[in-house]
Amino acid sequence: MPAAWPPRAVIRKSSGLRTLESALYRAGLGPVAGVDEVGRGACAGPLVVA
C-alpha cells in the first residue's frame, strides 16, 4: 500500500512556518521569500524572477 502524500508530519511542520510568515506580514515586513541552497539548480543556468 503506498504511503500517503504529503506526509502529515510535513503538514504540521509547515503550518508553523506559515504562522511566522503571517506574523511578519502583519508587522509590516512584506512578503517572505525562500531560497534553495541545496544544489546549483537555477543558478547554473537562466534565472527568472517574477
Distance bins in CASP14 RR format, pairs under 12 A and 6 or more apart:
PFRMAT RR
TARGET T0000
AUTHOR 0000-0000-0000
RMODE 2
METHOD distances of the structure
MODEL  1
3 9 0 0 0 0 0 1 0 0 0 0 0
3 10 0 0 0 0 0 1 0 0 0 0 0
4 10 0 0 0 0 0 1 0 0 0 0 0
4 11 0 0 0 0 0 1 0 0 0 0 0
5 11 0 0 0 0 0 1 0 0 0 0 0
6 12 0 0 0 0 0 1 0 0 0 0 0
6 13 0 0 0 0 0 1 0 0 0 0 0
6 14 0 0 0 0 1 0 0 0 0 0 0
7 13 0 0 0 0 1 0 0 0 0 0 0
7 14 0 0 0 0 0 1 0 0 0 0 0
8 14 0 0 0 0 0 1 0 0 0 0 0
8 15 0 0 0 0 0 1 0 0 0 0 0
9 15 0 0 0 0 0 1 0 0 0 0 0
10 16 0 0 0 0 0 1 0 0 0 0 0
10 17 0 0 0 0 0 1 0 0 0 0 0
11 17 0 0 0 0 0 1 0 0 0 0 0
11 18 0 0 0 0 0 1 0 0 0 0 0
12 18 0 0 0 0 0 1 0 0 0 0 0
12 19 0 0 0 0 0 1 0 0 0 0 0
13 19 0 0 0 0 0 1 0 0 0 0 0
13 20 0 0 0 0 0 1 0 0 0 0 0
14 20 0 0 0 0 0 1 0 0 0 0 0
14 21 0 0 0 0 0 1 0 0 0 0 0
15 21 0 0 0 0 0 1 0 0 0 0 0
15 22 0 0 0 0 0 1 0 0 0 0 0
16 22 0 0 0 0 1 0 0 0 0 0 0
16 23 0 0 0 0 0 1 0 0 0 0 0
17 23 0 0 0 0 0 1 0 0 0 0 0
17 24 0 0 0 0 0 1 0 0 0 0 0
17 32 0 0 0 0 1 0 0 0 0 0 0
17 34 0 0 0 0 0 1 0 0 0 0 0
18 24 0 0 0 0 0 1 0 0 0 0 0
18 25 0 0 0 0 0 1 0 0 0 0 0
18 32 0 0 0 0 1 0 0 0 0 0 0
19 25 0 0 0 0 0 1 0 0 0 0 0
19 26 0 0 0 0 0 1 0 0 0 0 0
19 32 0 0 0 0 0 1 0 0 0 0 0
20 26 0 0 0 0 0 1 0 0 0 0 0
20 27 0 0 0 0 0 1 0 0 0 0 0
20 29 0 0 0 0 0 1 0 0 0 0 0
20 32 0 0 0 0 1 0 0 0 0 0 0
21 27 0 0 0 0 0 1 0 0 0 0 0
21 28 0 0 0 0 0 1 0 0 0 0 0
21 29 0 0 0 0 1 0 0 0 0 0 0
21 30 0 0 0 0 1 0 0 0 0 0 0
21 31 0 0 0 0 1 0 0 0 0 0 0
21 32 1 0 1 0 0 0 0 0 0 0 0
21 33 0 0 0 0 0 1 0 0 0 0 0
21 34 0 0 0 0 0 1 0 0 0 0 0
22 28 0 0 0 0 0 1 0 0 0 0 0
22 29 0 0 0 0 0 1 0 0 0 0 0
22 30 0 0 0 0 0 1 0 0 0 0 0
22 31 0 0 0 0 0 1 0 0 0 0 0
22 32 0 0 0 0 1 0 0 0 0 0 0
23 29 0 0 0 0 1 0 0 0 0 0 0
23 30 0 0 0 0 0 1 0 0 0 0 0
23 32 0 0 0 0 0 1 0 0 0 0 0
24 30 1 0 0 1 0 0 0 0 0 0 0
24 31 0 0 0 0 1 0 0 0 0 0 0
24 32 1 0 0 1 0 0 0 0 0 0 0
24 33 0 0 0 0 0 1 0 0 0 0 0
25 31 1 0 0 1 0 0 0 0 0 0 0
25 32 1 0 0 1 0 0 0 0 0 0 0
31 50 0 0 0 0 0 1 0 0 0 0 0
33 49 0 0 0 0 1 0 0 0 0 0 0
33 50 0 0 0 0 0 1 0 0 0 0 0
35 41 0 0 0 0 0 1 0 0 0 0 0
35 42 0 0 0 0 0 1 0 0 0 0 0
35 43 0 0 0 0 0 1 0 0 0 0 0
35 49 0 0 0 0 0 1 0 0 0 0 0
36 42 0 0 0 0 1 0 0 0 0 0 0
36 43 0 0 0 0 1 0 0 0 0 0 0
36 47 0 0 0 0 0 1 0 0 0 0 0
37 43 0 0 0 0 1 0 0 0 0 0 0
40 47 0 0 0 0 0 1 0 0 0 0 0
41 47 0 0 0 0 1 0 0 0 0 0 0
42 48 1 0 0 1 0 0 0 0 0 0 0
42 49 0 0 0 0 1 0 0 0 0 0 0
END
